[in-house]
Amino acid sequence: ILSRQCAVVRSQSLIINLPGQPKAIAETLEGLKGAGGEEIVPGIFAAVPYCIDLIGGPYLESNPGVCSVFRPKSALRPDS
């Protein structure tokens, strides 16, 4: 698989380069799903909230039924 996807931080902005085809964009952001809809490979969207947190943005949460956010244990906040 040939892939040129990358992400960079410029000042306090997260810039994500995505592929040109809609199907490839969906697979990059959402990850690959199995026949039953289960996640086989996580997409990069799961890491975006943590990346925003690292560059000084807000602490973002998501609906786990839609996308589980990736964060290392040291970056997790207790449930309120």
Order of alpha helices (4+ residues) and beta strands (2+ residues): beta-beta-alpha-beta-beta-alpha
